[in-house]
Amino acid sequence: MTHISVYRTREGKYRGITCIGHAEYGDSGEDIVCAAISALVINAANSLEALAAIKPVTVANQEEGLLDLRWKDDTNEKMQLLMDSLVLGLTGIMNQYGKTYIDLTFEEV
């Protein structure tokens, strides 16, 4: 299962995301759920830097399926929209394939 934690302030400002694990929907190389999650999260990470000028502190480990992105007070409207889009996509995957493969939680920081 892929565990995803989205970190937000009480005011709803995003401060980061942790994505860890493999969905195990299918065999390695054929797991469409894992591929969809990876594509969304990696695209969001790239978009945060390229489009919203957010430079998160990043920790990654391919074997564990880990991507952890954190940032402090450098929020802006573009970043908020990109993160809203990521959450929308991840929620759609969870709704379609179920919580057996993806666990999406929100934590206040």
ROGU-149254 format. One record per atom (N, C-alpha, C): residue number from 1; atom name; x, y, z. Coordinates in nm, 4 decimals, padded with zeros to 6 digits. Last residue first. Layout:
residues N
{resi=NUM	name=CA	px=X	py=Y	pz=Z}
...
//
This chain:
residues 109
{resi=109	name=N	px=00.0163	py=02.0840	pz=01.0801}
{resi=109	name=CA	px=00.1516	py=02.1165	pz=01.1263}
{resi=109	name=C	px=00.1594	py=02.2608	pz=01.1711}
{resi=108	name=N	px=-00.2125	py=01.8228	pz=01.0503}
{resi=108	name=CA	px=-00.1920	py=01.9633	pz=01.0791}
{resi=108	name=C	px=-00.0519	py=01.9848	pz=01.1351}
{resi=107	name=N	px=-00.2456	py=01.5938	pz=00.7858}
{resi=107	name=CA	px=-00.1942	py=01.6215	pz=00.9198}
{resi=107	name=C	px=-00.1715	py=01.7708	pz=00.9350}
{resi=106	name=N	px=-00.4371	py=01.3607	pz=00.6113}
{resi=106	name=CA	px=-00.3998	py=01.5013	pz=00.6262}
{resi=106	name=C	px=-00.3576	py=01.5241	pz=00.7695}
{resi=105	name=N	px=-00.3917	py=01.0704	pz=00.3998}
{resi=105	name=CA	px=-00.4289	py=01.1366	pz=00.5252}
{resi=105	name=C	px=-00.3779	py=01.2804	pz=00.5255}
{resi=104	name=N	px=-00.4604	py=00.8008	pz=00.2041}
{resi=104	name=CA	px=-00.4359	py=00.9446	pz=00.1984}
{resi=104	name=C	px=-00.4840	py=01.0084	pz=00.3271}
{resi=103	name=N	px=-00.3527	py=00.5088	pz=00.0848}
{resi=103	name=CA	px=-00.4030	py=00.5658	pz=00.2097}
{resi=103	name=C	px=-00.3627	py=00.7115	pz=00.2120}
{resi=102	name=N	px=-00.4093	py=00.2691	pz=-00.1600}
{resi=102	name=CA	px=-00.3624	py=00.4054	pz=-00.1312}
{resi=102	name=C	px=-00.4328	py=00.4564	pz=-00.0061}
{resi=101	name=N	px=-00.5044	py=00.0093	pz=-00.1647}
{resi=101	name=CA	px=-00.3838	py=00.0409	pz=-00.2398}
{resi=101	name=C	px=-00.3255	py=00.1779	pz=-00.2083}
{resi=100	name=N	px=-00.7310	py=-00.0068	pz=-00.0157}
{resi=100	name=CA	px=-00.6400	py=-00.1213	pz=-00.0087}
{resi=100	name=C	px=-00.5052	py=-00.0853	pz=-00.0699}
{resi=99	name=N	px=-00.9020	py=00.1954	pz=-00.0681}
{resi=99	name=CA	px=-00.8012	py=00.2186	pz=00.0351}
{resi=99	name=C	px=-00.7101	py=00.0992	pz=00.0579}
{resi=98	name=N	px=-00.9656	py=00.2158	pz=-00.4261}
{resi=98	name=CA	px=-00.9890	py=00.1770	pz=-00.2882}
{resi=98	name=C	px=-00.8701	py=00.1974	pz=-00.1968}
{resi=97	name=N	px=-00.9843	py=00.3020	pz=-00.6860}
{resi=97	name=CA	px=-00.9184	py=00.1733	pz=-00.6604}
{resi=97	name=C	px=-00.9278	py=00.1268	pz=-00.5155}
{resi=96	name=N	px=-01.1373	py=00.5423	pz=-00.6809}
{resi=96	name=CA	px=-01.1560	py=00.4430	pz=-00.7868}
{resi=96	name=C	px=-01.1010	py=00.3057	pz=-00.7496}
{resi=95	name=N	px=-01.0513	py=00.6838	pz=-00.4552}
{resi=95	name=CA	px=-01.1938	py=00.6539	pz=-00.4730}
{resi=95	name=C	px=-01.2176	py=00.5451	pz=-00.5771}
{resi=94	name=N	px=-00.7773	py=00.7030	pz=-00.5067}
{resi=94	name=CA	px=-00.8242	py=00.6314	pz=-00.3881}
{resi=94	name=C	px=-00.9716	py=00.5933	pz=-00.4020}
{resi=93	name=N	px=-00.7823	py=00.8603	pz=-00.7385}
{resi=93	name=CA	px=-00.7249	py=00.7248	pz=-00.7430}
{resi=93	name=C	px=-00.7766	py=00.6429	pz=-00.6253}
{resi=92	name=N	px=-00.8983	py=01.0940	pz=-00.6297}
{resi=92	name=CA	px=-00.9641	py=01.0211	pz=-00.7383}
{resi=92	name=C	px=-00.9127	py=00.8782	pz=-00.7501}
{resi=91	name=N	px=-00.7009	py=01.1703	pz=-00.4506}
{resi=91	name=CA	px=-00.8329	py=01.1324	pz=-00.3996}
{resi=91	name=C	px=-00.9101	py=01.0541	pz=-00.5046}
{resi=90	name=N	px=-00.4999	py=01.2389	pz=-00.6313}
{resi=90	name=CA	px=-00.4785	py=01.1268	pz=-00.5398}
{resi=90	name=C	px=-00.6111	py=01.0777	pz=-00.4812}
{resi=89	name=N	px=-00.6226	py=01.4625	pz=-00.7589}
{resi=89	name=CA	px=-00.5833	py=01.3434	pz=-00.8340}
{resi=89	name=C	px=-00.5658	py=01.2214	pz=-00.7457}
{resi=88	name=N	px=-00.6544	py=01.6376	pz=-00.5384}
{resi=88	name=CA	px=-00.7697	py=01.5961	pz=-00.6190}
{resi=88	name=C	px=-00.7383	py=01.4682	pz=-00.6956}
{resi=87	name=N	px=-00.3872	py=01.6732	pz=-00.4621}
{resi=87	name=CA	px=-00.4806	py=01.6080	pz=-00.3694}
{resi=87	name=C	px=-00.6044	py=01.5593	pz=-00.4442}
{resi=86	name=N	px=-00.2956	py=01.8109	pz=-00.6924}
{resi=86	name=CA	px=-00.2376	py=01.6830	pz=-00.6533}
{resi=86	name=C	px=-00.3332	py=01.6065	pz=-00.5621}
{resi=85	name=N	px=-00.4540	py=02.0431	pz=-00.6771}
{resi=85	name=CA	px=-00.4650	py=01.9546	pz=-00.7924}
{resi=85	name=C	px=-00.4091	py=01.8160	pz=-00.7607}
{resi=84	name=N	px=-00.3567	py=02.1534	pz=-00.4415}
{resi=84	name=CA	px=-00.4992	py=02.1174	pz=-00.4512}
{resi=84	name=C	px=-00.5208	py=02.0189	pz=-00.5661}
{resi=83	name=N	px=-00.0938	py=02.2021	pz=-00.5271}
{resi=83	name=CA	px=-00.1185	py=02.1018	pz=-00.4233}
{resi=83	name=C	px=-00.2649	py=02.0595	pz=-00.4206}
{resi=82	name=N	px=-00.1434	py=02.4027	pz=-00.7174}
{resi=82	name=CA	px=-00.0756	py=02.2783	pz=-00.7564}
{resi=82	name=C	px=-00.1006	py=02.1683	pz=-00.6547}
{resi=81	name=N	px=-00.2623	py=02.5986	pz=-00.5513}
{resi=81	name=CA	px=-00.3380	py=02.5386	pz=-00.6616}
{resi=81	name=C	px=-00.2748	py=02.4066	pz=-00.7068}
{resi=80	name=N	px=-00.0469	py=02.6614	pz=-00.3801}
{resi=80	name=CA	px=-00.1734	py=02.6118	pz=-00.3240}
{resi=80	name=C	px=-00.2544	py=02.5399	pz=-00.4326}
{resi=79	name=N	px=00.1364	py=02.7582	pz=-00.5674}
{resi=79	name=CA	px=00.1680	py=02.6386	pz=-00.4897}
{resi=79	name=C	px=00.0406	py=02.5769	pz=-00.4340}
{resi=78	name=N	px=00.0002	py=02.9864	pz=-00.6533}
{resi=78	name=CA	px=00.0331	py=02.8805	pz=-00.7489}
{resi=78	name=C	px=00.0609	py=02.7495	pz=-00.6766}
{resi=77	name=N	px=-00.0118	py=03.1427	pz=-00.4182}
{resi=77	name=CA	px=-00.1345	py=03.0907	pz=-00.4787}
{resi=77	name=C	px=-00.1072	py=02.9779	pz=-00.5773}
{resi=76	name=N	px=00.2458	py=03.0352	pz=-00.1882}
{resi=76	name=CA	px=00.1848	py=03.1314	pz=-00.2783}
{resi=76	name=C	px=00.0651	py=03.0656	pz=-00.3453}
{resi=75	name=N	px=00.4799	py=03.0027	pz=00.0821}
{resi=75	name=CA	px=00.3602	py=02.9610	pz=00.0094}
{resi=75	name=C	px=00.3123	py=03.0731	pz=-00.0814}
{resi=74	name=N	px=00.7149	py=02.9812	pz=00.2440}
{resi=74	name=CA	px=00.7180	py=03.0369	pz=00.1099}
{resi=74	name=C	px=00.5985	py=02.9910	pz=00.0254}
{resi=73	name=N	px=00.7541	py=02.8798	pz=00.4988}
{resi=73	name=CA	px=00.6561	py=02.9869	pz=00.4802}
{resi=73	name=C	px=00.6489	py=03.0427	pz=00.3393}
{resi=72	name=N	px=00.8672	py=02.5691	pz=00.4176}
{resi=72	name=CA	px=00.8242	py=02.6508	pz=00.5319}
{resi=72	name=C	px=00.7210	py=02.7542	pz=00.4887}
{resi=71	name=N	px=00.8419	py=02.2301	pz=00.2989}
{resi=71	name=CA	px=00.8799	py=02.3690	pz=00.2842}
{resi=71	name=C	px=00.8191	py=02.4482	pz=00.3985}
{resi=70	name=N	px=00.9143	py=01.8987	pz=00.1861}
{resi=70	name=CA	px=00.8758	py=01.9908	pz=00.2940}
{resi=70	name=C	px=00.9219	py=02.1317	pz=00.2600}
{resi=69	name=N	px=00.8569	py=01.5789	pz=00.0638}
{resi=69	name=CA	px=00.8791	py=01.7185	pz=00.0266}
{resi=69	name=C	px=00.8310	py=01.8057	pz=00.1413}
{resi=68	name=N	px=00.9578	py=01.2580	pz=00.0030}
{resi=68	name=CA	px=00.9158	py=01.3482	pz=00.1093}
{resi=68	name=C	px=00.9545	py=01.4890	pz=00.0688}
{resi=67	name=N	px=00.9050	py=00.9567	pz=-00.1283}
{resi=67	name=CA	px=00.9315	py=01.0933	pz=-00.1708}
{resi=67	name=C	px=00.8713	py=01.1831	pz=-00.0641}
{resi=66	name=N	px=00.9780	py=00.6147	pz=-00.1517}
{resi=66	name=CA	px=00.9662	py=00.7328	pz=-00.0660}
{resi=66	name=C	px=00.9956	py=00.8599	pz=-00.1430}
{resi=65	name=N	px=01.0036	py=00.3473	pz=-00.2185}
{resi=65	name=CA	px=00.8964	py=00.4244	pz=-00.2794}
{resi=65	name=C	px=00.8709	py=00.5521	pz=-00.2008}
{resi=64	name=N	px=01.2183	py=00.2123	pz=-00.1324}
{resi=64	name=CA	px=01.1068	py=00.2226	pz=-00.0392}
{resi=64	name=C	px=00.9859	py=00.2907	pz=-00.1012}
{resi=63	name=N	px=01.3783	py=00.2479	pz=-00.3612}
{resi=63	name=CA	px=01.3446	py=00.1135	pz=-00.3150}
{resi=63	name=C	px=01.2248	py=00.1135	pz=-00.2209}
{resi=62	name=N	px=01.4091	py=00.5304	pz=-00.3792}
{resi=62	name=CA	px=01.3336	py=00.4567	pz=-00.4803}
{resi=62	name=C	px=01.2914	py=00.3180	pz=-00.4327}
{resi=61	name=N	px=01.3830	py=00.7844	pz=-00.1767}
{resi=61	name=CA	px=01.4417	py=00.6506	pz=-00.1727}
{resi=61	name=C	px=01.3562	py=00.5629	pz=-00.2624}
{resi=60	name=N	px=01.4345	py=01.1278	pz=-00.0931}
{resi=60	name=CA	px=01.3804	py=01.0245	pz=-00.1820}
{resi=60	name=C	px=01.4561	py=00.8938	pz=-00.1621}
{resi=59	name=N	px=01.3555	py=01.4414	pz=00.0275}
{resi=59	name=CA	px=01.4192	py=01.3144	pz=00.0614}
{resi=59	name=C	px=01.3534	py=01.2088	pz=-00.0266}
{resi=58	name=N	px=01.3912	py=01.7900	pz=-00.0023}
{resi=58	name=CA	px=01.3442	py=01.6651	pz=-00.0600}
{resi=58	name=C	px=01.4262	py=01.5471	pz=-00.0106}
{resi=57	name=N	px=01.2657	py=02.0978	pz=00.0638}
{resi=57	name=CA	px=01.3665	py=02.0041	pz=00.1102}
{resi=57	name=C	px=01.3134	py=01.8675	pz=00.0715}
{resi=56	name=N	px=01.1426	py=02.2811	pz=-00.2242}
{resi=56	name=CA	px=01.1263	py=02.2002	pz=-00.1032}
{resi=56	name=C	px=01.2538	py=02.1250	pz=-00.0661}
{resi=55	name=N	px=01.1073	py=02.5679	pz=-00.3449}
{resi=55	name=CA	px=01.2217	py=02.4764	pz=-00.3442}
{resi=55	name=C	px=01.2144	py=02.3924	pz=-00.2170}
{resi=54	name=N	px=00.8822	py=02.7190	pz=-00.5532}
{resi=54	name=CA	px=00.8965	py=02.6563	pz=-00.4225}
{resi=54	name=C	px=01.0123	py=02.5567	pz=-00.4329}
{resi=53	name=N	px=00.7939	py=02.8429	pz=-00.7876}
{resi=53	name=CA	px=00.9183	py=02.8887	pz=-00.7236}
{resi=53	name=C	px=00.9312	py=02.8399	pz=-00.5794}
{resi=52	name=N	px=00.5904	py=02.7406	pz=-00.9355}
{resi=52	name=CA	px=00.5532	py=02.8151	pz=-00.8149}
{resi=52	name=C	px=00.6736	py=02.8663	pz=-00.7368}
{resi=51	name=N	px=00.7035	py=02.6101	pz=-01.1549}
{resi=51	name=CA	px=00.5915	py=02.7019	pz=-01.1761}
{resi=51	name=C	px=00.5580	py=02.7886	pz=-01.0557}
{resi=50	name=N	px=00.9256	py=02.4545	pz=-01.0732}
{resi=50	name=CA	px=00.9261	py=02.5238	pz=-01.2022}
{resi=50	name=C	px=00.8194	py=02.6320	pz=-01.2137}
{resi=49	name=N	px=00.8608	py=02.3539	pz=-00.8124}
{resi=49	name=CA	px=00.9846	py=02.4281	pz=-00.8380}
{resi=49	name=C	px=00.9743	py=02.5139	pz=-00.9639}
{resi=48	name=N	px=00.6098	py=02.2374	pz=-00.8539}
{resi=48	name=CA	px=00.6298	py=02.3313	pz=-00.7432}
{resi=48	name=C	px=00.7543	py=02.4161	pz=-00.7662}
{resi=47	name=N	px=00.6617	py=02.0617	pz=-01.0650}
{resi=47	name=CA	px=00.5814	py=02.1817	pz=-01.0890}
{resi=47	name=C	px=00.5966	py=02.2841	pz=-00.9775}
{resi=46	name=N	px=00.8010	py=01.8555	pz=-00.9373}
{resi=46	name=CA	px=00.8663	py=01.9330	pz=-01.0436}
{resi=46	name=C	px=00.7937	py=02.0650	pz=-01.0681}
{resi=45	name=N	px=00.5996	py=01.7680	pz=-00.7611}
{resi=45	name=CA	px=00.7294	py=01.8124	pz=-00.7096}
{resi=45	name=C	px=00.8010	py=01.8999	pz=-00.8130}
{resi=44	name=N	px=00.3998	py=01.6931	pz=-00.9445}
{resi=44	name=CA	px=00.3749	py=01.8012	pz=-00.8487}
{resi=44	name=C	px=00.5064	py=01.8561	pz=-00.7947}
{resi=43	name=N	px=00.5288	py=01.4804	pz=-01.0720}
{resi=43	name=CA	px=00.4923	py=01.5986	pz=-01.1490}
{resi=43	name=C	px=00.4662	py=01.7176	pz=-01.0565}
{resi=42	name=N	px=00.5455	py=01.3050	pz=-00.8549}
{resi=42	name=CA	px=00.6688	py=01.3560	pz=-00.9157}
{resi=42	name=C	px=00.6401	py=01.4803	pz=-00.9994}
{resi=41	name=N	px=00.2686	py=01.2601	pz=-00.8088}
{resi=41	name=CA	px=00.3540	py=01.3168	pz=-00.7040}
{resi=41	name=C	px=00.4824	py=01.3751	pz=-00.7619}
{resi=40	name=N	px=00.1725	py=01.1523	pz=-01.0553}
{resi=40	name=CA	px=00.1134	py=01.2720	pz=-00.9945}
{resi=40	name=C	px=00.2088	py=01.3383	pz=-00.8958}
{resi=39	name=N	px=00.3395	py=00.9281	pz=-01.0916}
{resi=39	name=CA	px=00.3343	py=01.0341	pz=-01.1922}
{resi=39	name=C	px=00.2785	py=01.1634	pz=-01.1327}
{resi=38	name=N	px=00.2814	py=00.7758	pz=-00.8616}
{resi=38	name=CA	px=00.4163	py=00.8271	pz=-00.8861}
{resi=38	name=C	px=00.4144	py=00.9427	pz=-00.9843}
{resi=37	name=N	px=00.0103	py=00.7133	pz=-00.9092}
{resi=37	name=CA	px=00.0496	py=00.7888	pz=-00.7902}
{resi=37	name=C	px=00.1867	py=00.8532	pz=-00.8126}
{resi=36	name=N	px=00.0380	py=00.5641	pz=-01.1471}
{resi=36	name=CA	px=-00.0437	py=00.6862	pz=-01.1441}
{resi=36	name=C	px=-00.0055	py=00.7744	pz=-01.0256}
{resi=35	name=N	px=00.1973	py=00.3500	pz=-01.0619}
{resi=35	name=CA	px=00.2442	py=00.4382	pz=-01.1685}
{resi=35	name=C	px=00.1681	py=00.5705	pz=-01.1683}
{resi=34	name=N	px=00.0282	py=00.2300	pz=-00.8752}
{resi=34	name=CA	px=00.1573	py=00.2838	pz=-00.8316}
{resi=34	name=C	px=00.2110	py=00.3827	pz=-00.9362}
{resi=33	name=N	px=-00.1741	py=00.1519	pz=-01.0531}
{resi=33	name=CA	px=-00.2036	py=00.2416	pz=-00.9415}
{resi=33	name=C	px=-00.0754	py=00.3077	pz=-00.8929}
{resi=32	name=N	px=-00.0526	py=-00.0227	pz=-01.2319}
{resi=32	name=CA	px=-00.1050	py=00.1044	pz=-01.2824}
{resi=32	name=C	px=-00.1375	py=00.2025	pz=-01.1705}
{resi=31	name=N	px=00.2072	py=-00.2199	pz=-01.2395}
{resi=31	name=CA	px=00.1183	py=-00.1681	pz=-01.1359}
{resi=31	name=C	px=00.0689	py=-00.0292	pz=-01.1763}
{resi=30	name=N	px=00.4001	py=-00.3329	pz=-01.3872}
{resi=30	name=CA	px=00.2647	py=-00.3375	pz=-01.4434}
{resi=30	name=C	px=00.1615	py=-00.2807	pz=-01.3469}
{resi=29	name=N	px=00.6317	py=-00.3137	pz=-01.2450}
{resi=29	name=CA	px=00.6365	py=-00.2764	pz=-01.3858}
{resi=29	name=C	px=00.5016	py=-00.2770	pz=-01.4538}
{resi=28	name=N	px=00.5353	py=-00.5721	pz=-01.0332}
{resi=28	name=CA	px=00.6291	py=-00.4639	pz=-01.0565}
{resi=28	name=C	px=00.6416	py=-00.4378	pz=-01.2067}
{resi=27	name=N	px=00.1840	py=-00.6543	pz=-01.0584}
{resi=27	name=CA	px=00.3257	py=-00.6897	pz=-01.0544}
{resi=27	name=C	px=00.4120	py=-00.5672	pz=-01.0819}
{resi=26	name=N	px=-00.0573	py=-00.4435	pz=-00.8854}
{resi=26	name=CA	px=-00.0148	py=-00.5391	pz=-00.9878}
{resi=26	name=C	px=00.1327	py=-00.5707	pz=-00.9703}
{resi=25	name=N	px=-00.0889	py=-00.3102	pz=-00.6515}
{resi=25	name=CA	px=-00.2093	py=-00.3413	pz=-00.7280}
{resi=25	name=C	px=-00.1794	py=-00.4478	pz=-00.8327}
{resi=24	name=N	px=00.1075	py=-00.2078	pz=-00.4860}
{resi=24	name=CA	px=00.0931	py=-00.3534	pz=-00.4986}
{resi=24	name=C	px=-00.0411	py=-00.3940	pz=-00.5608}
{resi=23	name=N	px=00.1959	py=00.0488	pz=-00.4167}
{resi=23	name=CA	px=00.0535	py=00.0167	pz=-00.4113}
{resi=23	name=C	px=00.0276	py=-00.1339	pz=-00.4116}
{resi=22	name=N	px=00.4660	py=00.1019	pz=-00.1973}
{resi=22	name=CA	px=00.4218	py=00.0637	pz=-00.3309}
{resi=22	name=C	px=00.2787	py=00.0126	pz=-00.3211}
{resi=21	name=N	px=00.5894	py=00.3794	pz=00.0005}
{resi=21	name=CA	px=00.5355	py=00.2460	pz=-00.0232}
{resi=21	name=C	px=00.4931	py=00.2259	pz=-00.1673}
{resi=20	name=N	px=00.5028	py=00.7173	pz=00.0614}
{resi=20	name=CA	px=00.5921	py=00.6045	pz=00.0838}
{resi=20	name=C	px=00.5179	py=00.4736	pz=00.0586}
{resi=19	name=N	px=00.5106	py=01.0586	pz=00.0639}
{resi=19	name=CA	px=00.4533	py=00.9461	pz=-00.0097}
{resi=19	name=C	px=00.5515	py=00.8307	pz=00.0059}
{resi=18	name=N	px=00.4375	py=01.3533	pz=00.2226}
{resi=18	name=CA	px=00.5210	py=01.2330	pz=00.2273}
{resi=18	name=C	px=00.4443	py=01.1227	pz=00.1561}
{resi=17	name=N	px=00.4438	py=01.7044	pz=00.1831}
{resi=17	name=CA	px=00.3785	py=01.5768	pz=00.1547}
{resi=17	name=C	px=00.4822	py=01.4658	pz=00.1698}
{resi=16	name=N	px=00.3864	py=02.0446	pz=00.3006}
{resi=16	name=CA	px=00.4614	py=01.9312	pz=00.2507}
{resi=16	name=C	px=00.3765	py=01.8085	pz=00.2281}
{resi=15	name=N	px=00.2321	py=02.2555	pz=00.3669}
{resi=15	name=CA	px=00.3711	py=02.2616	pz=00.4114}
{resi=15	name=C	px=00.4518	py=02.1405	pz=00.3662}
{resi=14	name=N	px=-00.0460	py=02.4565	pz=00.2678}
{resi=14	name=CA	px=00.0323	py=02.3336	pz=00.2551}
{resi=14	name=C	px=00.1758	py=02.3568	pz=00.2999}
{resi=13	name=N	px=-00.2771	py=02.6155	pz=00.4690}
{resi=13	name=CA	px=-00.1591	py=02.6330	pz=00.3846}
{resi=13	name=C	px=-00.0772	py=02.5042	pz=00.3845}
{resi=12	name=N	px=-00.4896	py=02.6068	pz=00.6455}
{resi=12	name=CA	px=-00.5025	py=02.5361	pz=00.5181}
{resi=12	name=C	px=-00.3863	py=02.5540	pz=00.4230}
{resi=11	name=N	px=-00.4598	py=02.7033	pz=00.8969}
{resi=11	name=CA	px=-00.5208	py=02.7941	pz=00.7990}
{resi=11	name=C	px=-00.5350	py=02.7305	pz=00.6612}
{resi=10	name=N	px=-00.3171	py=02.5054	pz=01.0186}
{resi=10	name=CA	px=-00.4568	py=02.5236	pz=01.0604}
{resi=10	name=C	px=-00.5329	py=02.6115	pz=00.9602}
{resi=9	name=N	px=-00.1210	py=02.3701	pz=00.7476}
{resi=9	name=CA	px=-00.1392	py=02.4485	pz=00.8688}
{resi=9	name=C	px=-00.2875	py=02.4540	pz=00.9023}
{resi=8	name=N	px=-00.0597	py=02.0330	pz=00.6347}
{resi=8	name=CA	px=-00.1165	py=02.1674	pz=00.6186}
{resi=8	name=C	px=-00.1216	py=02.2379	pz=00.7541}
{resi=7	name=N	px=00.0647	py=01.7604	pz=00.4609}
{resi=7	name=CA	px=00.0816	py=01.8454	pz=00.5775}
{resi=7	name=C	px=00.0313	py=01.9862	pz=00.5475}
{resi=6	name=N	px=-00.0377	py=01.4424	pz=00.3784}
{resi=6	name=CA	px=-00.0326	py=01.5801	pz=00.3312}
{resi=6	name=C	px=-00.0310	py=01.6687	pz=00.4552}
{resi=5	name=N	px=00.0843	py=01.1247	pz=00.3295}
{resi=5	name=CA	px=00.0475	py=01.2236	pz=00.4301}
{resi=5	name=C	px=00.0672	py=01.3615	pz=00.3702}
{resi=4	name=N	px=00.0209	py=00.8145	pz=00.1990}
{resi=4	name=CA	px=00.0481	py=00.9535	pz=00.1649}
{resi=4	name=C	px=-00.0042	py=01.0417	pz=00.2770}
{resi=3	name=N	px=00.1256	py=00.4936	pz=00.1317}
{resi=3	name=CA	px=00.0773	py=00.5832	pz=00.2366}
{resi=3	name=C	px=00.1178	py=00.7254	pz=00.1994}
{resi=2	name=N	px=00.0425	py=00.2284	pz=-00.0677}
{resi=2	name=CA	px=00.1110	py=00.3570	pz=-00.0662}
{resi=2	name=C	px=00.0451	py=00.4450	pz=00.0386}
{resi=1	name=N	px=00.0831	py=-00.1171	pz=00.0000}
{resi=1	name=CA	px=00.0000	py=00.0000	pz=00.0000}
{resi=1	name=C	px=00.0883	py=00.1244	pz=00.0000}
//
